[in-house]
Amino acid sequence: MTKVEIFERLIRQHGLAALVPFLLQLTKEDIVPIRQKTKELQRELDRIVEIRPNAWGSAVTPEQSRMLFLASLRTYSRKEAMSNQFFIWGLRNSVRDNAAAFWQVLECARPAWLTDWLLLRSEANAWVTIEYALLRELEQRGFIEFQPRLFALAVPGLLSDLGQEFNSQDVQPSNALAVIAERLRQDTTLLERDLPLLFDFVTGVDGARAHVQKQRPSNWHNLLPNFSWPEWNAQNPAQIVTWQQVLRHLAESGHLDRADLLTRCLLALRRDFRRPLLAWFKELFLSLNPTLAERLARQADLVELLAHSHPLVVNFAIEQLKNVWLEPGFNLAPLLLYADNIVTRPDLKTGLKNLLSGLGKLSQRQAAQAPAVALVLAAALAHADSAVQERAAKSLASLLQAKKPVLTAEAQAATHAAIQDQAELLAAPARLVLAPWLVAPTALDRPSVRYAPVTHFVPDISANTAIAPVADWHELLFLTGEVLRYDVPAAFERWLDGLLRLQGQLPAGYAEQLRPYLVQTLPFLKGKTEAQTETILADNHAGGYWGLSQALLLGWAQGFRTLRVPSVHVQVDHDNSDPLVLVERQRLAAAERHLHARTGLPLLSTPTHEPYWIDPIQLMERLLCYQAAQRLPDAADLAVALARTAYAASSPEVSALAAQLQHEGLRELLGWFLSEEDAEPGLTSPARKSVLQRVAAGLRSLLPGEDTAGYTLAEALPWLWAVAARTKFPEREFAEWPTLLGADYPGVRALWAAAWELKVETTKHVAYWQPGKPETTLRTIKLDFASQYTSQGAPSPLLLYSLHARFRGMAQAHWQLGSVIRSLSSLVPHNLSSLHWHVVRSAAWTDRLETTERNILLAALPTLLDEGPVFAESTTMLLAVSLLHHTPTCRALALEALLSACATSRLRPEVLGSLLGRLLAAEYAPLARLADLLPQAQAVSPETDDALAQTLDALLPKLPAAPPRNLRKLLELYADLVARTGRPVPPAVQGRLGEWRAAAALKKVLDNLLPSPITLATFH
């Protein structure tokens, strides 16, 4: 038998005792063959198989796992060791269960890659780091070199290892902390070399702990049948020992230098660590109770923390400096350098107020720095928070009004100029404090403009927005890489159009150049021959929304010999795909049929102008190309084309082209849709049966429909009329349609809007495992969407604006929605109402939802940034819930969408204010989120200020009579907007303000808005 055969037999039939001598006797010539066999056996034995009926698992035994690990340790090169198939727990298990065999094999092999391998695995997963004691033994025996990061990652687990050691004993120590500290004191290498590494690297020290407790016997259920776990815990309390406790104990005993520990904490806080770890070092520093002298000695380190990106660190530094900067030995100059860079940071508020207050006092003590202090305080006036502005203004006022002047005439002039530069950004409290130094302290210049929403949107169909077609094969190939992500709809549409136009110009052998993209899409094609690739592609069936672009790519690689797109599984009920995906699949299937037949015809629905508009002239030219080729357009393609066409940019030339269409149905449809008339379809032809009546006769026979693939153009025309009508007149009611169609489905008669109301749900949780079984009641405010159309599907998938009325069957669709919302929005740019209701219903039905829902909103909000028609109610609702979202990222993006909507006149302020008021009144979200966010939008432009004032005019009356928390901030913003815009306070707002006037905290700001006392009776 060969050595490879002997090795296989040992693994399969023998044990570790027989394998170790074999491994020790291997020669250099034997290493490579045994290595290959080890990998083969590893793959074979680790494969998941059916062990017994309906029971699946790995066939490998624990003994075989340890044998294969030792064989790997003996034969692997660096390449195999660094692969994803060689894990650290094999080493841990071998040392625990077969230490003698492990050390024998390791001594024989002495792999040069061991240090790098341990570091790689420790960095990859903090839960499987090597034990610190074992690491030290490996170092002492000369198998690894000292690597600071590797040892730093291992140190935190030492506490857990000691805890497990104590728990395995019959009697646990009564003071585990003292025993652990004593053990550590005996290891000078740990104290002097390895413990300090905790401050230099990202580790799990913040979560590491020793849990010391008497263990229950394995048969405790029989021994103590009525003895519950809480009772065991009460009689045998656990001792939890953390690294903070250990480090403090060692510092108190003098085994760690306290001064060095304090300095290392501050140096660790300068690093870019994760937030919990930064908080841990902060707590460690505070737990050492540094004295004033110790903090003063470290003033340079504390000041440098002001440059940190995380507010937790900056606020900590300011808090520590607060009592230090008044000491004689404090140097103010470095503090001013750092302060100038943070006074406008929106994520700093309380800390900044303390800093600005301190600077005002310091300027009196260190007069030489007073001019620089004044400029820093003036810069802080640009902060978005009114409270920070007010604090800066008060410090500036005290500096300018000092009994003993500290500013020269030149410095005072520079300070006055700086204040005046920030005048437009000042909120009412700061403006009141700084009134003596403002050019116009009593009133602002009132803008002559007023904000008004756009009433008739006309897309920009010009050369400036025209989409350049793909120039050649090289650009098409380059664009393929971007399309594979499928998160850039504009790029995908260009690629699709280029694929259709350039099909006849592709170079010979182009499929070989597509191979890198095929491997990117299907990684298992790597290394396969051409014949193997063909076989794999023939059997590959893509699924889901991403499968549509994948199917086109695979079809392209094979010359579109077969049709792949129709077989992509996107069934709504099972895959929970969005219903618009069915329309997209049919549209792309039409493109694939053109490529298969090599017709050279374009899709009707690919955009011609940014972002997703179609020029009416080019639409008609495409239709005439179809007519010349004697082919009828696809129904789904035409439906999306109608939804994207800039009908308002039509012209007489378009009407002349429409008249050339030979198909009567298309000629009447396009003639009406692209006309400048404002009439409903069919109502202008009383002499003959109306268009509506004629198409409805064919519509009744088609209810209900499942797919567009089987529609002829004549059968699809009624649905296309419905799409065209709802695209051209989104909010108009077509009263005759339900009667003529025999079905009143949402979106047919009128624009579909999800009915909603705010409900309060309470849930009680009982902690049965805790003594006394405490009960907790959770209160949740929910957006409840009640609709009778929960299970009935739309009569046709061509009804683009009705598909989301059905929600049953899409209950889990939200997990895919975030990744496709941008592409779906591009299909219906004129009317996003139903899609946005679906987003709100899926991702914002209550506050503090999870990451999946947040990502949906983050993906949907950018669709509000483009130019378009005025926001529908659903779009405004999407904006409202995003402005109140619990994550700062979402609120920031919503604020950007709000500013964009004001600039493009898409916002309806009264609708936004009413929705925000309803949500806040029901406590859907805290008022503080909005009060902190909206001030960042003021003073951007006169139109924006006016739109914000209109929004608050509608919002404030919706709030309850009892003043909500943080209302003062919102009222200060409102007072400032009233002053900026010169808008009168509406009676409804005055009534609500009068109800709040009794609140002492609001009296000052309300006196500015309501100069004279009013009574509620005045407004009833």
N, C-alpha and C positions, 0 to 999 in steps of 0.2 A: 504493500500500500504506500502511496505517496504521502508526504507530510500533510498536504491539503486534505486528503481523505481521512487521515488519522485525526486531524483537527476537527473536521466535521463530525466524525464519530464521537469524539470526546464531548463536543457540545451537545449532541443529540442524546447520547446514551450514558455518559459518565458525569462526574461531578467536578467541583472546583479542585479537589485534592489531586485529581489525575491531570488536570489541565495545567496547573502552575509549573510542574517540572518540564512539561512540554514547552511552554512559553520561554522558560529560562534557557533552554538548549537551542533555540532558534538561531540560525546563522544569518548573515546579511543577505544571502541569496534566498532565504526562506521568507524574508519579511514581506516583500511585495505580493507573492501569491497568497500568503495567509491574510494579508490586509484585504485583498479583493474578496476572499472567501468570507471574512468577517463582515464586510459590507453586505454581501449577498444574504448571509444568514440573518443579519439584522433586519433587512427589508422583509425577508420571508416570515420570520417569527413575529415581527411587530405588526404584521398585517392584520387588520380586523377581519375575523372570520366568525362563522356561526359555530360556537363551541358545542351547543346543544340546541334542541328546538327552541326557537324564539329567544335565544340568549347569545349575544354577540360580544366578542372581546378579542384580546390579543392571545395568541397561542403560546407565547413565550412564558416560561416559568421564572420565578424570582431568581432561582439558581442560575438559569441560563442567562438572565440579564446581567448578573454579576460576572459570569464567565466572559460574555461578549465585551463587557466594559474593560476587563483586564486585558483581553486580546487586543482591543483598540488602543489601550494605553501602551502596549508593547509594540504595536506595528504601525500605528497611524503617523503620517507625516503632518506638517503644519496645515496643509490644505484640508485634509479630512477632519482634523481636530477643530478647525474654525468653521466647519459646516454646521448647519442647523440640526444635524442628527446626533450630535455628541453633547450630552447634557451633564451638568455638574452633579445632579443627584446620584449618578452612577458612582462618582467618587465618594460621596458621603455615605452611601449604602455599603460600599466595599470596605471603607474604614470601620464602619460600625459593626458589620457582621463578619468580616474576614480581614482583620487588620494585618495579621502576619503575611497572608498571601499578597495583600496590596503592597506592603512595603518591599517584599521580595521582588515583585514584578517591576515596581517603580525604580528600585535600585538597579535592576538590570537594564531597564529601558532608558532612564534619565532623559526624558523628552525635552528638547530645548524650547518647545512651544508652551510649556506648562504655565508659566507666569502669564503670558499673553492670553492663553485660553481661560484661565481663572478670571482675569480682568474682564474679558469679553462677556463671559457668562454672568458675572456679578453685575455688570452695568446693564445687561439686558433685562434682568429680572431681580428686583430687590428681595423677593421672597425666597430665592434659592442661592443666596450668597453662602460662601464657604464659612464654616465655623472659625472663629478667630484663633482658638487654641490649635486647631489643625493647621491653619495657615502659618502660625508661628513654628510649629514642628517641621513643616515642609521647609521653612526658611532655615531653621537650625540644622537640618540634615543636608542642606545644600541643594535641594531640588528646585527652589525658586529664588529669585532675587527680590530684594526689597523694592516694592512699587508703591509709592505713597497712596495713590488713589485706591488700589486694591485693598490695602490694609485699612484705609478709612472706611470703605464700604463694609468691612467685616467687623469693625469694632462695635457698632450699635447692637449687633446680635449677641454680644457677650452677656448682656443682662439676661436675655431670654434663656441662654444656655445655663447660666448659673441658677436661674429659677427652676428649670427642669431638673437640675442636679439636686437641689434642695427638696423638690417635690417627690423625688424617687427615694428619699430617705424615710426611715420609719418615724423620725421626729424632726419637725421643721424648726429652724431657728426662730426664737421669739422676736428678735430684732433683725430682720433680714437686711435692712439697710446697713447696719453696723457690720454685719458679717461680710456682706459684699464689699464694702469699703475696705475692710481689713484685707480681704483677698487681693484687691487691686493694689493696695499699698505695697505689697510684697513684690510686685512686678515693676521694676524701675523702667524697663523698656516700654511698657505700656504707658506709664505716667509721663515719661520724658519724650518719647518719640511718637507713639501712635495716638494717644488721646488728643494731642493738639491738632491732629489731622482732621478731626471732626469739624473744625472751624474753617477748613480750607476747601472742602468738597461737599457736593450735594449728597447727603446720606439719609438714612431713615432714622436718625437719632431722635427726631421729634416724636416718633411713634413707638420707639423701642422701650420695653419695660420688662421687669421681672415680676411674674405672678406667682407668689409663694403661698401655698395653701395645702392643708392636709387633704390628701386625695381620698375619695370615697372608694370602698372596696368594690371590685368588679361585680360582686353579687349583692350589692347593697339593696336592691329591690326586695330580695328575699329576707335579708337580715333586718331591714328597717322598712317594712311595708307601708307604714304611715308617716314616714319621715320625708318631707318634701325638700326640694333643692333650696328654697329660701330658708328653711329651718336649719339645714346643714350649714349654709353660709352664715347664719346667725351664730351658731355654736362654734364654727371654725372660720372666723373671718379671714379673708384674703389680705395679704400684704402686697401692695403695688409699689414697686420701686422704679423710679424713672432716672434718667441720666442727669436731669437737673438736680435732683436730690443727692445723687452720688457726687456730682461735681462740687456742690456746695459743701457737702460733708468733708470732702478731701481738701477743700480750701480752708475750712475752719480748722482742720487738724494740721494744717501747714504742709501737707504733701503736694499741694498744688499752689502756685504763686497767685494770690488773689489779684494783684495788680496786673499780672500777665493775663489772667482770665478775663478781667474787665476789658482790657485792650483788645484781646482776641474777639470778644463779643462784638465790639464796634467794627472791627475789621471784617468780620463775617457779615455784618449788616450792610457793608458796602458792596457785597457781591450780588450777582444776579441769581439769587436762589428763588425757589418757589415760595409762595406766600406763607404756608404753614411753617416752613423752616425759618423764615425771617422772623415770624412771630415767636418761635421757640427761642431764638437767640435774644430777642428783645426781652422776653420773660426771664431768661436766665440772668441778663444784666440787671433787671429790676429786682430780682430775688436776692441778689447780692447786696442790695441796699447801699449803693455807692454814696459816699459823702459828698458834700459840696466841694471840698478840696480835690477829691478824686475826679469829679466831673470837670472842674476848672482845669486840672492838669491835662485833661483829654479834650479840651475845647476844639482843637484842630480836627480831631477825628469826628467829633460831633457835628461840626460845621460842614465837613465834607459829605456827611450823610444827606444834606439838603439837596444834593445833586442826584439822589437816587430816583429811579422812575416810579417806584411804588409809594403811594401815599402813606402806607403804614410806617415806613421807615422815616419819611420826612416829618410826619406828625410826632413820632417818637423823638426825633432829634430836637425839634422845637420845644417839646415838653421838657427835655433834659436841659436845654439851654435857658429856659425861662427864668430860673433862679440864678443862673451863672452869669448872664450878661450884665447884671448890675454890680458884679464884683469888680474891685479895682484892677485886677490883673487880666480882665477880659479885653481881647483885641477885636474891635468892631469892624475893621476894614475887610477881613475875609468874609465875615457874615454878610456884609452888604453886596459883595460880589456874587455870592450864591443866591441871596434873596432876590436880586434883580431878575433872576431867571425863573423864579417860582411864583411870583406874586400874581400871575394871571392864570395859573394852572387851575382848571375847573374842578379837578378831583381833590383839591385842598380847600378847606373852609375853616373849620374850628382852629386848626393849627395856624393857618394864615392870620386869623384874627388875633391870636396870641402874639404872633411875630410882629404884626403891624403895631399892636399896642406897645410892645416892648421897644420897638424902634423909636416910637414917639418919646418915650422916657429916656432912651439912650442919647438922643440928640441933645438933650439938656446937659448930660454929663460929659459928652465928648463933642464939644462945639465944633471942633475942626471937621467932624464928619457930618455936620448938620446939612450942608448942601446936597451931599450924596444921599442922605436919609430922605430928604424932601423929594428928590427925584424918584426914589424907590416907592415912596408912598403915593406919588402921583401916578406912577405906572400901575399900581394896584387898583386904581379907579377903573381900569378896563376889565376887571374881573366880572364874570357873569353873575355872581351872587350879590344881591343887594346888601346883605349883612356885612360881607367883606368890604364892599365899597364904603359903607357907612363907617366901619372901623377905620379904614384908611383916611376917610374925610375928617374924622374927629382928630386923628393924630396929626394930620396936616394943619387943621385949624389951630390946634394947641401950639404947633410949631410956629405958625405965622403970627399968632397973637401972644407969643411969649413976652412976659414983662421985661425980661432982659433979652433983647434981640440976639439971635444966634446966626441969622442969615444976613449976608451983605445985601446991598441994594441990587447988585447983579444977580445974586442967587435968588432973591425974591422975585425978580423979573422972570428968571428962567422957570421958577416954580409956578408963577401965575400963568405963563404960557403953556406949561405942561398940563395944568388943570383945565385950561380952556380947550386944549386939544382933546381932552376926554369928555367934554361937556355933553356931547351927543349920546354917550354911553351911560351917563349917570342915571341911576334910579332916583325916585323921589326922596328917600331919606338922605342920601349923599348930596343931592342937589340942594336940599334945605340947609344942610350944614355948611356947604361951600358957597351959599348964595352971595355973600359979600365979595367973593373973588370971581364971580362969573360975569360975563359982559352983559347979559340980559337976565338978571336973577329972578325977575317976576314972571316972565312968560317966555316961551320958546317961539321961534318963528314957525307959524303954522303952515304946513304944506298946502298948496292949492290943489293937490291931486287927491282922489279918493279911489280906493280899491273897489273893483267890480269884476265878478267872474265873467269869463268869456261866454258869449251867447251863441256864436256861430263859428265853430272851429274849421279852419281850412288848412290841411297839411301843406307843408312846403314842398311843392313839386317843382324843383328847379335844379339847375346844374350844380348848385352848392351841395345838395343832398343826394344827388344821383349816385347809385351804387355801381362802381366799376366792375364789369364782368371779368371773370378769370381770363387772363391773357393767353396762357399757353399751358402745355402739359406740365412744365416744371412748376409753375405756380399752383396748378391743381394738385400735384404730388405733395408740395409743401403744405398746402391747406389741409390735406388729409390728416396730418398729425394733430392739427387743432380740432378737427371735426370729431376725432375719436373721443374727445372729452364730452362732446355734445352739450356743453353748458354755455356755448356761444351761438345762439340761434342765427345771428346774422352771418357768421362764418359758415354754418351748415347750409344755409340757403344759397350762398355764393357757390359753395362746393357742389351742391346738387344741380344748380343751373349750369355750372361749368362741365359737369359730368355729361349732361345732356347735349350741350353745344359742341363739346370737343370730342365726342365719341369717335367720329371719323378721322380725327387727327392724332390719335394715340400712336406712339411709336411701337415698332415690332418688339415683342418681348417685354412689354411694359409690366406684365404680371410679376416678373422677377424683381423689379424695383418696388413692387408693392409688398414684397415678402416681409421686410422689417415691420410694417404696420400690421400684417397678419399675425406675426409673432407677438407684437404688443397686445393685440386683441385676444389671441389664443396662445398663451405662453407654451403650451405643450407641443406646439408645432416646431419648436426649436430643435434643430438637429435631425428633423425628419427629411426623408428623400422626397422628390417631387411626386412619386407614385403614392407614398404614404400620405402626403399632404392632400392629394386629390381624394383619397379614400376618407380621410378625416373630415374634409370640408363637405363631402357628399352626405355624410351622416350627421353633420352638425346642424342643430336647430336652435336658433337663438330665441330668447324669451324676454318679456318685459319691454319697457320703453327703450332701454339702451339697445335691445336686440334689433331695432329697426335700422339704425345706422350700421350696426354690425352686419346685418343681412345684406345691405347694399355693398359694403366693402367686400364681403366674401363673394357675392355675385360678380362684382367687378373683376376680382382676381381670376374668376373662371369664365370671363367673357359674357356674363349674363346668359349662359346656356339654359339655366333653369330659373324659375321664379321662386325667390326665397321669402320676400316680404309678406305675402299673404299667410304664410305658415308661422309667422312670429306670434307667439301666444301672448296676447294682451287682454284676455277676457276680464271684464271688470269684476265680476263677482268672485272669481277665484284668485286672480293675481292682485286685486285691489288697485288696478291701474285707474288713472283718471279717465272719465268717459271721452274726453277729447282725444285721447290716444287712439281710440278706434277710428276717428276721422283722420288722424295723422297717418295711421297705418294704411288706410285706403288711398290717401293722397300719394304716399310714397310707393304704394303698389302700382299706381298709375304711372309714376316715373319709371319704375322698373319694367313695366310692359313696353314703354317707349324704347328703353334701352335694349330690351330683348328683341324687339322687332326692328330696331335701328331706324325709327321713323324720322329722327332728326328734329322732332317737334319739342318745344319747351313746355314746361308746366305753366299753367295760367297763373298759379298762386305764388311764384317766387317774387320777392319784393324787387322793386326797381329803384326805390328811394328810401333813405334812412328815416326811421329805423326799420319799419316793415310796411311801408306804403307802396301801393301799385299805381302807377300813372294810368289814368283812364285810357289815354291814347294807346299806350303799349298793351293794355289789356285787349283792346279792340283789334290791334294788329295781330296779337297772338291768336285770337279767335278766327280771324280771317285766314291765318296760316292753317289752322285746323280745317277750315272750310275748303281751302285749296287742296289739302291732302285728303279730303273726303272722309274725315274722321270726326266723330263727336267727342266733346270733352268729357272727362270723368266728372261725376257728380260731386264727389268730395273735393276734388281739385277746384271746381268752379265755386263751391260753397266757401272755401277758404279765400279764394280770389275775391269774391264779393265782400267778405268781411275785411279784407285788406285794402280794397280799392278806395282811393281818395275821391269819392264821388263829388265832393264839394268843389274840386278843382276841375270839373268838367268844362267843356267848351263846345261851340258849334261844330268844330272839327270832329269831336267825339260823336256827336249826333249823326253827322254825315257817314262816319264809319259804321255806326250801329245800323243804319239803314241798309247797308250792303249785306247784312247777314241774311242768308236764305232760310234759315230755320225760324219759323214764325214765333215759336215760344221764346227762343233766345232773343229775337229781335224786339219782342214786346217787353221782355224782362229787362234787358239792358237799356232799351230806349227809355223806360220809365225810371230805372235806377240812376242813370247818368244824366237825366234831364234836370233842369234848374227849377222845375215846378215843385210846389209844396203839396201837391194833391196826393191822396191815398190811391193805391192801385185800383184801377177799374172805375173809379167814381167820375171820371171825366168822359165816359163813352156811353151816354144813356141810350143811344139809338140801337146798340147791339148788346148782346150779352157781355157783361163786364169780364175783364181778365180774371178777376177774383172768382166769379161764378164758373168760368170755364175750367180753371185749374182745380177748383174744389171738386168738380165732378170726378176727376181721376184720383183725387186725394182720398176720398172715403174708402175706396177699394183697397187702399194700401195700409190701413191701420190694423195692428201695429206693425212696425218694421224693426228688424234686428241689425241689418248691415246694409251698406250702400253698394256692395259689390254687385248685387243682382239687379240694381236699378238701371232701367234705360233712362235716357235724358228726359223723355216725355213723362215717365213716372216720377222722376226726381224734381221736375219743375215746380210743383206746389211747395215742396220744402224749400227750394231755392228762392221762391217768392217770399216765404216767411223769413228767411235769413236776410234777404235784401231789405225787406221792410223794417226789420228790427235793427239793422245796421244803419239805415238812413234816418229812422225815427226811433231812437232807443226808448223814449219814454211815452210815445204816443199809444193810445188805445185803439185797437182795430176791433170794433164791437161785432162786426159781422162774421169774423173768422170762425169762432166756435160753432155757431149755428150751421154754417156751410160745411164745416169739416166733420161735424158730429162728435167733436172732442174738444174740451176746454182745457188743454194742457198748459201748465205755466210757461209763460214766455210767448204764447201765441196771441192771446187777446191783448195782454199788457206785459210790460217788463216784469220778469220774475224777481221778486224780492223775498228773502227769507224772513218770515215772521219770527220775532224774538221778544223775549222779556227777561228781566232780571229776577232770579229766584235765589232764595237762601236755603241752603241744605245744611243740616246738622248731622254729624256722625259721632257716635259715642264709642270710645275704645276703653275696654277694661283690661288692666294689667293683672291678669290672674296669677302670674308668677311672683308678684311682689306682695309683701305683707300688707294686709288690709285691702288688697285688690282695688287700688285707686282707679277712679274713672275720669277720663278726659273727654271733653266735648269739643269737636272741631267744627268751626263755622266756615262754610264755603259759599261765596257769591258766584253764581253761574249764569252764563248767557244761555237761556233755554230756547232752543229753536223748535217750535211746534209747527208741523206742516202735515196736511193730509196726503201730500205726495211723497210718502216715504218708501213705497215699494213699487209703485207703478212706473214703468220705464217710459221714456219718450217715444212717441209714435215713430220717430226716425232719428238715427244718429246724425242726420244732416241739420237738425234743429240745434245749431251751435249754442244758442243762448238759453236753451231749456234743459240741457243734459244734466246740469248739477242740481236740478230740483229734486232728483232722486238721490237719497242719501243711504238708504238701506242697501247693503251690498258694497258700500264704499266706506264702511265704518273704520277700516284699518288703512285707508288709502293715504293717510297723512304721512306715513313713514317713507313713501316714495315722492310725495308732493313737493318737498323742498328741493329735490334734485331736478324736477321737470317744470317747475312753475314758470321759469323764464321762457322756455320754449313754448309752453301752452299759451302764455300771454301774447306771444308774437303771432298766434293764429287769429286772434280777434282783437286787434288794437283799437278799433272804434268803440267797442262795448265790452268792458271787462267786468261788468256788474255781477253776473252769475258766478264767474270764476272767483271773484274776490269774496262773495258771500261764502263760497266753499272754503276759502282760506280761513276766514274768520271762524267759521263753524268748526273747522278741523284743528286750528292752532291757537285760538284765543278764547275758548269758551269759558275759561276761568283764569285767574292770575296764578303765577308761579308754576306754570307747566314745565315740562322737561326740555332737554336739548333738542329733541326732534321737532317739537313745535316751535321753538325759538328759531331754528334753522329755516323753517318754512317762512316765517315772517321776514327773516333776513334776506331770503331769496325773492320774496314778493315785493318788498319795499322799493328796490331799484326800478321796478316797472313803473313806479309813480314819477320817476325823474324825467322821463321823456315828455316832449310836447304832445298834447292830445286834447280831447274834449274835456269839458268840465267834469269834475269828479262826481260819480254817481254816489248814492247813499252807501252802498257797500264799500266803495273805495274810501270814502270818508270814514266809515267805521273801521276799516283796516288801519287807516292812519291814526284814529283815536286810540285804539287798543295798543298800538305800537308806541305812541307817545306816553302811555301809562305802563309800559312793560317793565318787568322787574330787573331786566339786564340793561346796563348802561349802553352796551353796543347797539341794542335794538332801539333804544330811545334816541341815541345820537343819529342813527340812520333815518329814523322817523322825523327828526328835526330837519335833517337835510331835505327830506321829501317835502316837508311843510314849506321851507323857504323856496324850494323849486316851484311848488304849486302856486305860491304867491307871485313869483316872478313870471310864470307863464299864465297866470289868471285862471288856473284850473280849480282853485280852492273855493268852496262855498262856506264862508266863515260861519254863517248862522247855523248850518247843518253840523259842522264840526263842534261848535260851542254847545249846541243842544245835546249831541251825543256824549261829549265829555262830561257835561253836567249830569246827565242821567247815570253814567257809569260811576262818577265820583259820589253822587248822592246815595247810591246803593252800596258804597264802600267796596266797589269792584277792585280798586287799587288805592293806595295812599295818595292824598292830595300833594304831599311833599314832592313826589316825582315830577308832577307837572309844574309845581311852583318853582322848582330848581331848574327846570329845562327851558321854559318859555322865555325867561329873561335873556337867554343867549340869542334869541331871534330879534330882539328889539334893536332899533337904530340901524338896521341893515339898509332900509330904504323907506321913504314915506309911504309907499304902497303896502309894504310889509307891516309897518306900524299900524296902519289903518285896518288891515285885515286882522291883526291880532286884537285890536280894540273891538272890532265887530264880533270876533270869536268870544271874547270875554263878556260882551253885552248879552250874548245868548247863553253863556255858561253860568254866570253868577246867579240869575234867578232860579236855576235848577237845583242849586245847593240847598241843604236843609236850613231851617231857621236857627238851629243851634250851630254856632260857628265851628266848622271842622278844624282839626289841628293843621297848623302851618298855613292858615288862610291869610295871615298877615302878609306873607311874601307875595301871594297872588294879588292882593289888593294894592300893594305898593307898585307892582308892575302895572296894574290897571290905572292907578292914579298917574303914573308916568306917561302911559299911552294917551290918556285923556289930555294931558298937558301938551304932548307932542302933536297930536292930531287935531285938537280943538273940537273934538266930538262932544256933544252934550251927553250927559248921563241919562239913559232912557228911564222912564218912570218905573218900569218893572225892576230895574237894577236899583233905583233909589229906594224902592220899597224894601227890597231885601237888605240893602245897606242899613236902612233904618232899624231893622230887626237886630242887626249885629252891633249896633252902636253901643248897646249896654255893656259889651265886653271891653274891659279896661285895656287889654292888649291891642285892641283895634281902634281905640278912640282917636289916636293921633292921626292915623292915615285916613280914617273916615271923616274927620273934621275937615281935611283938605277936599274930600269929594263932596261932602254935604255941609256947606258952610253954616247953615241954620238948622236947628233941630226940626225933625219931621215926625209925623205920626203915621201909623199904618193906615189910619182911616182916610188919610189924604189920597191913598191910591186904590181904594175900594169903592 
